[in-house]
Amino acid sequence: MYRIGLLGRSPLRELVDAGEMQPQRLIDLAPQDAVDQLTSMDETARTALFSHLSGPHVLGPTFDGSALCAADSDVIAGGLLLDLKTGLGGKVKRPGGRADYLRIRDLRHIIGYLLFDRSDAHRIDHVGIYSARFGHLVTWPVSDVLETLAGRPVDLADVRERTWRALGGDSSSDGTKGDR
């Protein structure tokens, strides 16, 4: 709902129209299997994730580049830009039938958010991905991940500025679009 709005036949329509968007009403709409899965992911995160996060915490942060290209990430916690993944994982022939994996597009996605923070307002020094179904957290120092992906040292401020201009931003810091 936050990103694309309410779809026409959504069961949430009645709750919105009646002004009853309370947590328990939302839970009542969910199938029990979905509630069980969320409960399991919550329990896993309490041991595999939460103890690794420090404050301050920003949920759904936006960036300078968000003014030019709608983008908000999942979490920033103490300088860690974190993307949360809830996918089922790849199918494998073993008990449990699923395996966690890192897709390059997921890594590129989080690097995109890093580059959108043109002014370094969030002071991001690490990026990471948390796989919620597997309780797997992986983090990298920003300089290491950028150098590994580029195959050479990267000037983060320069790449942020070039990203800003590629999105249509002008050279001023006011967040407006330049002439195209």
N, C-alpha and C positions, 0 to 999 in steps of 0.2 A: 504493500500500500504506500509506503514511504517513497519508493522510487518510481513506480509506474501508475499509481492510483488504484482505485478499487475496480476490479473487473466486473462486468455486468451481472453475471450469475453467481457471484461469490456469496457464500453463506454469511460473510461478514456484513453484507449490505443491510440486513435487518438490524444487526447490532449498531451499526453506524447510524442508521435512520432513527433508531429508538434512543440513541445516546447512551448505549449500554456496553461500551467497549471496556469492560472490566476483565482482569486476568481470569477469574473463574469462569466467566461466560465464554471466553476464548478456549480455555481448556476443555470445557464441556463440548465444544464443537469437534475437538480432535479425536480421532480413533485411538483406542487404548494402546495399540502398538506404537503409534507415534509418541504418545506420552511416555511409554516405557523406554523408547529409544532416547528421548530427550533426558529422561531421568538418568539413564545409564551414562550419557555423555557428560551430564553435570557431575555425577559422582567421579568419573574419570578425570575431569578437569580439576576437581578439588585437589587431587594429588599430583597429576602430571603437568598442570599448567599454572594454577594460581600461585603456588609457592615460588615460581620463577619470575613473577611480575612484580615490579616495584612502581611506586607512584612518581609523579602524578599520572592518573589514568584519564584518557580522553576516549570516549566511545563515539564512533561514527565521525571521526575528524574529517574536516575538509581542509583544502589547501589553497594557496594562491591560485594555482592552475584550475581550481574548481570553478572559478569565476568565468573561465573560458571554455571549459569542458566539464560537464557535470561529473563529479567524482567525489566519493567519500569512502574512506577505508574502514576497516573494522575496529581496530584499537591501536592506540599508542599508549604504552606504559613505560614510564621512566626512560624515554629515548628509544624504545623498541617499537618499531612499526610492525604490527602483527596482523597477518591475514589468517582468518579462521576458515578451515575447510571441513565440510561435513559429508563429503562424498563417501560412497560405499567402498571405494578402492577397486583395484583390478581383480578380475576373476583368476583364481589359480586352482590347480588340482591338488588340494590338501585339505585337511580338516579345517573347517571354518570357511573355506572357499574364497577368501578375499585377502588382498595384500595392499598395504599402503604404498604409495609411490609419489614422487615429486615430478610434476610436469613443468617443463621449461616455460610454458605460457603462464603458469602460476607465479613463477619467479619474475618473469617480465612484468606481470601485473603489479606486483608489489614494488618493483623498481620504478614503474610509472608513477605510483603515488609518491615515492621518494623524490622523483624529479619534479613533481608538481609543487613541492614545498619550496618554491623559489626563494623566499626570504629566510628560510631555515627557522621559521617560527616554532616548529615542533622540536627542534634540536635532536633530530633522529640520528643515532649513532650505530644502531643495529637494525636489521630487518629479520623477520622470521615468519614461519608458517607453522600453524598448529593444526594437526589432523585430529579432529575431535573424536571420531569413531575409534581411532587407534591409540589415542593418548600420546601422540608423538609430536614433540616440539623440536624444531630445528631453527637455530638463529645463526646469523653471520654478522660480523662487523661490516659496516657499509663499505669501507675502503676495500676490504677483501673480496666481497661479492662483486663489486663493480670492476675491480682489476681482473678477477677471474673471468667474468663474462666478456670483458673487452680485450683481454689478452695483453693489457698494458695498464700503467697507472692512469687514473681518471681524475680530472679536475671537476669535482662535483658542482661547484658554483658555476663554472662555465657550461657544463651540460644542462644544469637547471635553466640557465639563461637561454640557451639555444632551444630547449624544450618550450619555454615560455614564448619565444618568438615564433616557433613552429606552430603553436596553438593560435597565433594571431595576436598575441600581446605586444604592446609597444615597449619601448625601452624605459618608460617611466615606471614607477612602482605603484601606480594608482589602481591597478587591476582592470584597466579598460582595454578593449580591443583596439589595435592599431589599424591603420588603413591597409587594405588588402589589395 
